[in-house]
Amino acid sequence: MVAYRWVIEILRPTGELIGREPVEPDFSPVLEAGRLAYLRLHGPPAAAEFDRPMTIEPVWQSKLGEPYVAALRVAANGNTEFDEVPISVFRQTASRASSDYVARGLLKEGDAFIYLVTAYRHDGAPQTVGARRFSVTAAPAPAPRERRWTEAIGGEVEPGSDQPRLALPRQVLAEVTDCTRGTPGVETGGILIGHLRWDPEARDLFVEVTAQIHARWAVGTETRLHFSAANWTEVRSIVALRKQGESVLGWWHSHPVASWCRQCPEERQRVCPLQAGFLSEEDSTLHRACFPRAYTAALVCSDVADGEVRFAMFGWHGGQLGRRGYHIHGGELPPAWIGPVVDDGRKASEKRGEACVPK
Ligand SMILES: [Zn+2]
């Protein structure tokens, strides 16, 4: 196995090189993306080898060639290629490097820059990419059990995409709404449990959330939420009592937006992008630490005003966290697909209003 040294080049839009920064990327989310892709392709028999060691190889840019990286190829031993992820996984590292350059006077605040990812072969010991750095909670390898999607949600809505479909009961939304309203002004949250399923008809995985467990011992402030060890103990005992063999599929937490924006004029509050839901840096760090599997999700419940609670779902996609769609089902209404867009119909990426208060 070839080992690589990874270096980010920061350039001005004119192509002038500002600097090179050696980086030690944390490839865990990329590996998890590869593992899930492999499981989606081969189904339950592949679950036994879910945690095997894997390699990450650069795919060279077609025009610039080596050492310029166009994408990352995730492969299992034996070199069976099974996923490629974009180099945007380096974006955060690049923007951190650019902040350093601003501090050192090499770039001005707000200056545009370009980054290129390069990789250099070296003879040292190859990185042990199979070892996960994040292991706050044990995340056992999934063993998807068979169930048809139509049976799980009581209908057929929208085919699967590049992410596995996620089914969420309306009952769960009702419960998290009550919990959110019950703690105005501070964050609260909980754990989503259920099953990773294999649909033998669609020949694909899907995520079936069955219940939420309110984290009664989590400590919430106006802008943060900390889960405690007692929460995990409670989750394990509730899962054991339910005897359904459920596993942890993610979490939900509230954002008391009405409280954050209480000083702002009403017309400003109405267009405040905080209402659309987002993952703060702490939220993303928590997700990476506690929910490393690529099929896990994070539901954000924004308590916007007058008790109205809006939902936004986030999940892993190609090794990065971003908005994702989901299906709601149960109750009187037919199942429905909720796309990864904000309430006014514009895509999240198009919505760039200024927030009332920085979080
Ligand atoms: Zn948050």
Residues whose N, C-alpha, C, O or C-beta is under 5 A from the ligand:
A	BS01	ZN	F278 S280 D283
